[in-house]
Amino acid sequence: MMMDDIPEARRKLALSKPKSKTVSRRPRALIFAGVLSVGAILGLAVLAMVRFQLPQTATVPIATPTPSTPELDNVLGHLEYEQASASALQSITTDGRIRLRQAAAASFLQMQAAARASGVSLVPISGFRTIEEQNHLFFEVKQQRNQEARERAEVSAPPGYSEHHTGYAIDMGDGKVPAANLSASFEKTAAFAWLQANAAKFSFEMSFPPNNPQGINYEPWHWRFAGDRHSLETFYKAKQLQKR
């Protein structure tokens, strides 16, 4: 049907009827996608700020306990020593009464001669002792002097725990000042001054200097030989390693 065939009144009504508007969904989708993109960008920015601006939590290291140094086996501060055999000993006095191990004896005699050449008289007072002899010096003298065991141990080792058993230890005095023998006053003698200056040349060292770690009384007269492998191991090797 041609438009001209429609009555004019109806034709005008048809022309004047508003057309329905179809709203496109594409702009809304684009807007929603844009909002999501902006939100994602803002979220990443916030994460970046948190990561780089906030301080990181420090990792606290777990402390590993340091093993304590095991204490040496001792009795009242004295360490245990084996008794030297008679065949390993050599006399250092004409009467044969005082003996040391052969290496210690030879070194002492050289040291004594060097001191004599300097006008100093080094006199040996005591050398090797058996465990039986030390038993008398510790227990019987302790009873005679009415001493407790700890008090006696400050000046004398229990049997089996004396350096004299080793054949490397020697007590020395000044031949010109015998009154100072076996007392702290020996440190005021010429013999002691000479030992301090020269004993190391002959591999002798003071066993119990002041404030020694064993807690033994200061004994300026008591020295020991540490001039070969066996003597070093005797005095410096940990006792717990020697006991298998």
URZI-V181232 format. One line per field, one symbol per residue. ss: DSSP state (~ for helix, > for strand, _ for the rest). psi: psi as a letter, one per 30 degrees, with the letter a starting at -180 (. if undefined). burial: b if it has 9 or more other C-alpha atoms within 8 Angstrom, else e. Layout:
BEGIN
ss->???
psi->???
burial->???
END
This chain:
BEGIN
ss->__~~~__~~~~~~~~~_________~~~~~~~~~~~~~~~~~~~~~~~~~~~~_____________________>__>_______~~~>>>_______>>>~~~~~~~~~~~~~~~~____>>>>>____~~~~~~~~~~~~~~____~~~~~_________~~~~__>>>>>>___~~~___~~~~~_~~~~~~~~~~~~~_>>>_______________>>>>___~~~~~~~~__~~~~__
psi->klfffkleeeeeeeefkkkkkjkkfeeeeeeeeeeeeeeeeeeeeeeeeeefekkkkkjjkkkkkkkkkkkkkljhfklkklkklefflkkglffgekllleeeeeeeeeeeeeeefggkjjkkekbkkleeefeeeeeeeeeeghkleeeefffkklkfgkffffgfkkklljffifffkhlffffgleeeeeeeffeffggklkeilkhlffgkkkiffjllkhgleeeeeeffkkefffj.
burial->eeeeebeeeebeeeeeeeeeeeeeeeeeeeeeeeeeeeeeeeeeeeeebeeeeeeeeeeeeeeeeeeeeeeeeebebbbbbebbeeeebbbbeeeeebbbbbebbebbbbbbeebbeeebbbebbebbbbbeebbbbbbbbbeeeebeeeebbbebbbbbbbbbbbbbbbbbbbeebeebbbbbebbebebbbbeeeebbebbbbbebbeebeeebbbbbbbbbbbbeeebbeeeebebeeeee
END
